[in-house]
């Protein structure tokens, strides 16, 4: 699972240094869960412009206080307190912009996204309301929406305190994206604060499985099956039940299956219809896989006499079967330790 988290301008205006508890917890969660770029922090290009512009204004405001301080001090003491305010402001703003670009990816909209923002105005869609021309917010939204469309395998979050322009009341103190915004069947989700978002991913922080690449997990499961399917008691027991309790046909007779073994495993998948369970040390992952199984058809020899073969057996045959089971994935070792609850059926 990969997620992209977009932060709106208002979150930075409250805390330009990003040193409060919310930002600290966000960066900690990002550090804990991010692996192979599967937890990405974003701002849009418009957000970058707004944040840096507001930061520059705050620096200018602070500089004016310094000028007043210098003027008062000059009447009290012969002390030189001075620096080039213009040069200092430029340096601070450039450094802050650089810090943002180091911490966050910047999503740059296409010309089409900008055109879509204008269309929102013509169609009186949010964030255009009460005769307000919220072009910046419209471009921010279209930038996020465009990103989500281009990254179909990612879940996208927007965190913004600007619920008037982005959200509607969902009850119980919760908010969701306004109906004017296409959330791509729930793949884009809104939160009004970093803390609310952190509650959302608390499950993912606990169930780290959710942030591991599915391909990586499937590879570990395939490795276990290829190395252990012939010796695993759960698989062997399920195959015994399957070949003993079903009837198989040879060219000349019918009987049960014998001398069966898995010759090839393919199409290993995680069964997303069943929840992954966990303990302190394991994830219990429901999986399905297909396997080519070699076997013979066997029947009791109806002409059996002492000294003759008691059973008749066909040449080796092949069948593809579907296996459903649970893989016990040891978290610390990042490997499958065993499989259980094996069920077998025809494909």
N, C-alpha and C positions, 0 to 999 in steps of 0.2 A: 504494500500500500504506500502510495506517495501522496503527500499533502503539500499544498502551497498556501501560505498564510499572508494575506495582504493587510497591512496596517494603514489606517487613515491618518491624515495630517493632525487631527485634534489630539491624538494620543501623544504626539511628540511635543505639541505646543504646551501641554501640561507638564512635560518633563523632558526638556531638551537633552539633558545629560544621560537620560535612560538609565538612571541609577536607583529608581524606586523599586519597591518590592515586586510590582507587576512585571516590569521589564526584566528584573533579575530572575524571576521564576520562569518567564518565557524563554530567556536565553539558556537557563539551566535545563529546561525540558528539551529545548532544541539540541543542546549538547548531548543529552542522554539518549535521545531517540533518533537523531539524525545518523543515518548510515547510507553511504552511497547516494547522497543527495536526495533522500526520500522524505525530508522535512525541510521545506524551503521557505525562507522568510523574504517577503516581497514588499516593495512599495511601487506605485506606478510612477511614471515620469512626471505626471501632474503633481502627485504628492511630493516628489523630490523638489520640484520647483516651489511649491507652497511652503514646505518646511524650511528650506534654505532662505527663502524670501522673508518669512516671519522671524527666523533666527537672526537675520541681518538687522531687521527693525528693532529687535530686542537688544542687540548689541549697541545699536545707535542710541537707544534710550538710556542704556547703562552709561554710555560715554558722556551723555549730557549731565548725568549726575556727577561724573568725575570732574567735568569742567566746573561745575558749581563748587565742588569740594576744593579744587585748586584755587578758585577765586577767593573763597573764604580763608583758606590757609595763608594766602599771600598777605592778608591783613593781620595775621596773628604771628607769623614767624617768617624768618628768611630761610625758607626751605624750598628746594626745587623738586617739584613732583610733576613730571611730565613725560609724555611719549607721543609719538605720531599716531593720532587717533585713526586717521584714514588708513594708514598702513596696517595698524593693529586689527582694525575691523576686517579688512580684506584677508588678512592672514587667518583670523579666527573663522570667518565664513568659509574660506577655502578648505581649511582643515576639517570643519564640521561636515561639509559636503563629501569630502573624501571618506570620513568615518562612516557616513551613511552608506556610501557605495561599497564599503568593505563589509558592512554588517548585513546589507540587504541586496538582493537582486532588484534591478530596476526594470519594470515592464514598460516597454515603449509601444504605444498604440500605432496601428496602421492608419493610413488616410481614411480607410473605410470605417474604422472605429470612430473617428472624428465626425464623419458624415452621419453615422448612426446617432451620435449625440445631438446633432442638429435636428435629425428626424424626430427625436423625442420632444423637442420644443414644438415642432409643427403639430405633433399628435397629442400635445398636452399630457405627456406621460411623465411620471416621476423621473428625475427630481424637480421638474418644472411644476410649481404649485403656487397658488396665490399670487400669480403674476410675477413670481421670482424667476430670474434667469440664471439658473444654477449650472452654467456651462462646465465649470470645473468639476463639479460632482458628476455630471453626466459623462464627461470624458473619463473620469476615474472609473465609473461603473463599466463603460464600454471597453476600457482597457482590461479590466478584470474578466469580463465576459468573453472577450476575444481570447484571452489566455486560456480560459477554461475550455473553450471550443477546440483550441489547438492542442490541448493536453487531455485527451479523452480518458486516460487512465488515472487521472489525479482528482482528488477531492480538494475543493478550493474554499477557503474561508476568507470572509471580509470582517475585520474588526473595526468598528467605528462608533464613536459616541454620538454621531449625527443620525440618530434614529428617525428624526422627522423626515429626512430626505431619502433614507434607504429602507426603512423598516415599518412594520405595522405590529400592533399588539397581538401577541399569541396567547395571552392569558397567563396567570400565575407569575407575573413579573418577567415573562419571557417575550422575546421579539423574533420575528422572522422577516425575511426580505419582503418588501411590498410586492403585491401581485403584478405591478407593472414591470417587474424585473423577472426575466426568465431564469429560474434557478437550475435549469437543466436536470429536471427530475430529482431535485434535492442535492445535486452534486456541488452546488454553490450554497454556502450557509453563512448566515449573518450572526455576529455577536456584538453586543454593545460595549464590551470591555474585555481587556486581556484576561482578567480573572474568570469571566464567564467562559471564555474559550478554553482556559486551562482546566476548568471543570469538565468540559467536553472531552478533552484528551486524557483525562485522568485514567480512564479505562485503558487507553493505549499506552500510557506510561506503565501501568501495571501489567498489561498484556503486551509485552514487547513484541510478541509474535506478529501482531498486526502491522508492525513497521518493517518486518523482514521481507525481502523480495520473495515472491512466491516461487520464482524460478530457482532461487537458492535453496529453499526448503524442499522443493520437488527433487532437486538434484541429490540432496542428502537422503531422501526417502528411496530414490532409485538405487543409490549406492548400497543402502542396507538390503533392499530386496534382492539385488543381483548377487550379493555376497552371502545372503542368509536364507533365501527362500527354501532351499533344499533341506535346511536343518531346523527351521522354525517350527516349534511344536503346534502353534496355533494354525499355521497354514497347512501343516501336515494333517492335523486333526480334521480341518474343514474339507480337505481333499479326500480323506478317507470316507467321511460321511457322504460327500457328493458322489463318489464313484461306487460306493457300496449300495446307496439307496436309489440310484437311477439305472435305467436300462439302456444299454448301448448295442448297436447293431454292427455285425461284421457282414461280409458277403454271404456267409452261409448260416450264421446263427446269431442269436441275441444273448446278452449276458451282462454281467457287471464289469466295471473297469478295474484293471489291475496294472501293476508296474508303472504307475503314473508318476510323472515328474514334470516340473516346469522347465521348458527349454528356452523360453524367451519371454521377457517382460517388456511391455510397451504401454504407452498412453497412461502414464501415472499422473493423477490429478488430485488436488485437494477438493473435497466435497463441501462446497460452500453452502449447501442446504442444511448442514448440521453444524451446530456451534462447536467451536474449539473450547475445550475445558482445560483447566490448569491446576497444578499444585505448586508448591514452593519451588520444585526442581524441574517439573516437566510441563510441556504442552501436550495435550492428547488430541491429535489432529486426525479428523475423519478423512480417509483417502479412498480412492477407487483406482484400480488399474486393470488392464487387460493382460492376459498371459496366454502364450501358446503352450499347451500341455500335451506331452506325448503319453500314450497309454495303449494298453491292449484290451481287447474284449475277452472275457474269460467265462467259461461255463463248465459245469460238471459233466464229465464224459458219460453220456447215457449208456455207452457200451463198456463201461469200466469193469475190468476184472483184475484181481490181484496180479501184480507184476506189470500192469500197463499204467499209462499216465492217467491219474485220477481226474485231471482237468484238461479241457481243450482251450487253447489260447490263440488268438488271432495274431497276425503280424502287427507291428507297432503302427499306431494311427496317430492323428493329430487333431486337436480341437482348440478353438479360442474360447476362453472363459472370462467372465467378469468377476473380479474380486472386490469386495467392500470390507474395509477393516479400519482399525484405529492405530495410528502410529504414535508411540510414546517417544516424544522428542525431548532429549535432555538439554536444557537451556545452556548450562555452563559449557558442555562439550560441543554444542551445536551439531548434534548427531542423533540419529534414531537408535534407541536401545533395543526396542522390541515392537512387535505388532500384536494386536489382540482383537477379539470379537470378529473373526474372519467369517464372512459369508460368501458363497460362490453361486453364480447363476450363469445360465446360457446367455450369450450375446445375441 
